[in-house]
Amino acid sequence: MKLYRGATKLKPSTIPKEPKKRRLDLINSIVIHTTGYGVGLQRIVNLQHDKEGALKKIGQAYAHRMANILKYKGHFLIDHTGETWQFLDAEDIAWHSGSKQRKKLSLNEPFKWWSERWRGVVKKPTDLPAWIHSPNTNSIGIDLLAHGNGQITDGYTNEQYKSLARLIFCLCEDYSIPYEREYILGHEDIDPISRGSERGGWDPGRFDWDRLFDLIQGEINGHNRGVPHKKNLKNFKLPNPISFFSIFKKIFKF
């Protein structure tokens, strides 16, 4: 197993021991999750008596937990310091978005908040590309270490947003995933029944999507890439084109 270019730490998963494989051309989406502030994370946080370096230690401990204890996880974890941990290869199917709600999602009327979010794009969660086969088969899963509603950090950190944008840029470029909102999703987008209520979604929950896409745009501009499949995101702008005259002028130096 080789460290992916968008990650910073390699921690191969021991569970499952032999993950099911898939064809890379099946990957069409990215699903963002929160780890949730459950008992496991709370226990890790409570063990940190020294505030200095605590966030780094929490990230290390939780990455170990995900790699060796938790079966249901994404391919990557981004901790509060921005460290990006890799557990699985892209060809491995991660059990991060399994849902038994497909029939209900396709037949029932979505929650109002979900319909308003996706108005003019898709009518039902199962219309999203991640459901062509199933979210686990069609997507890459990224977990954001939870902030605990202020118990650990005040929301997702700047470092998490920056690392997430960098990772998404790499994944989109390497696996031909469009830079569009219907391909870059939260778990609550593909399964609002299991990951939401009438009041709203909670996975990843309080999340700044505009900020994320601005940072992705910065990665695109920084690498002098055009934007393929530009469709529904008004905040995506093509870098300034280089004219033929400017190239000619540079070559002949006049």
LUMVOPA-829665 format. One record per residue (C-alpha): x, y, z. Coordinates in steps of 0.25 Angstrom, whole numbers, plus 5000, padded with zeros to 4 digits. Example, Ala and Ser with C-alpha at 12.3 -4.5 7.8 and 13.67 -1.06 7.14 Angstrom:
BEGIN
504949825031
505549965029
//
This chain:
BEGIN
500050005000
500650134996
500350275002
499350354993
499850484989
498750564995
499050495009
500150525019
500050395028
499950255024
499250165034
498750035027
497449985032
497449845039
495949835038
495449775029
496749695027
496449675012
495549795007
494749764995
495249824982
494649914971
494949964957
495450104959
494550154947
493350134957
493850244966
493050374962
492750444976
493350484989
492650475002
493050555014
492650505028
492850545042
493350445052
492350485062
492650515076
492450375082
492950295094
494250265087
494650405084
494150455097
495050355104
496250395096
495950545099
495850525114
497150455114
497850585109
498250655122
499350745115
498750845106
500050875098
500050775086
498650715090
498050725077
499150655070
499050545081
497550535079
497750515064
498850405065
497950335075
496750335067
497450295054
497950175062
496550145066
495950155052
497050075046
497049955056
495649965063
494550025054
494049945042
493150065037
494050175032
494550255020
495850245012
496350365019
496250435033
496650585034
496950625048
496850765055
498250795051
498050765037
498850635037
498150545026
498250395030
498050295019
497450155023
497150095010
497450104995
496450164985
496250024979
495749974993
494249984996
494150055009
492850035018
492650185020
491250215014
490550085015
489050105015
487850015015
486950125012
487050124997
485550094995
485050195005
486050304999
485450284985
484050274989
483850375000
483750524999
485150575004
485250675016
484950815013
486350855016
486950755006
485950794995
486350934996
487850904996
487650824983
486550894976
486850904961
487950794962
487250664967
485950624973
486250504981
487550464988
487650334980
487750424967
489150464971
490250394964
490750334976
489550244976
489750184962
490250054968
490350094983
491050204991
492150104996
492450054982
492350194975
493050284985
494250314993
494050345008
494650455016
494450465031
494650595038
495050575052
493850635060
493950765068
492950715078
492050845077
493150925084
493650825093
494950805085
494950915075
493951025071
493550955058
494350895047
495750965048
496451045037
497450935035
496350835033
495750915022
497050935015
497450795015
496150745011
496150844999
497550794995
497150644996
495850674988
496650744977
497550624976
496450524976
495650594965
496850614957
497350464958
495950404957
495250494947
494250534958
493550664953
493750794962
492250804964
491350794977
490650674973
491950594972
492550654985
491550624996
491250605011
490750475016
489450555019
489250585005
489250435000
488450385012
487650495019
486850395026
487950325034
488750455035
487750565037
486350605042
485350705039
486250805045
487450785037
488550685034
489650655044
490750585035
491650665034
490650765040
491050905042
491950915030
492351035021
492250985007
492451115000
493851125008
494150985003
493951014989
494651144990
495851064995
495750964984
495751074974
497051124980
497650994978
497150994963
497751134961
499051094968
499250974959
498851054947
497750954944
496450984936
495150944942
494550824935
493050804935
492750944940
491250934942
490550984955
491651054963
491651204960
492851224969
493751134960
494451224950
495451184939
496851234941
497251354932
497551294918
498851304912
498751374898
499551324886
500151464885
500751454899
501351324896
501951374882
502451494889
503151414900
503751324890
504351434881
504551534893
504051654887
//
